[in-house]
């Protein structure tokens, strides 16, 4: 059995080994708290694309312009507006924060940034959203908007991940995707390149897959991909703003069968915390059971 870890946003200060150590430590704590100890051997592969994502979302560049392909700034802007509306950010607050962030008032008309101001607008929302009493991961909006808005960048990330953890690797494989990593991994598992592979368990945590703005970039599937996904468990802290409080349902991905787990250890300082997710009893137990199967 292999365990594949696919990280999300804001991991550029970590190495692949750092992520592996952090995630395994959290899983092991979850097992220990339930008096579980795996008897079967498993290997761990960590996908790492944080450097690519960080370069593309560098705040020094105000436009969505990385990746080298056609950029859908419109889709990225809609994504940012969805989070602003969910948090009830007012037009006045947006304008004041834009000025504080150094964005010319004329670049943000009626709360919608002109083309070329997507990253800067994401910074504005990151400045505002914590004041709404809801946690949002630092850099999530910036990095997710870039991923959504630049198909060539998304393709580059998925090609990198495929080479690291899927190409030439043996199955069966358990895949865990956190945050944007859940989107990256789902697009790959539901796509034709991995058809016929063996993935008995797919775990998504802190996932924005049900946020409407992701729908245009998701595979069009009418049922749970079987193969390759045997069981899909989705963990979400109800206060994790990245998820917008939404379960992964037929409405969002086109099929039923995703297990919705909301009994999550609550790290009040960081509702998007990967360690809290992986330590949670139902999540850690699902991974344990798949390893032992």
Secondary structure, DSSP 8 states (H G I E B T S, - for coil): -EEEEE--SS-TTS-HHHHHHHHHHHHHHHHHHTT----S--EEEEE--HHHHHHHT-TT--S---SSS-B-HHHHHHHHHHHHHHTT--HHHHHHHHHHTT--GGGEETTEE-TT-HHHHHHHHHHHHGGGT-B--TTHHHHHHHHHHBHHHHHHHHHHHHHHHTTT--S-EEEEEETHHHHHHHHHHTSGGGTT--EEEEEEES--TTSGGGGGGS---SS--TTTEEEEEEE--TTBGGGTT----HHHHS---EEEE------TT-TT-HHHHHHSHHHHHHHHHHHH-
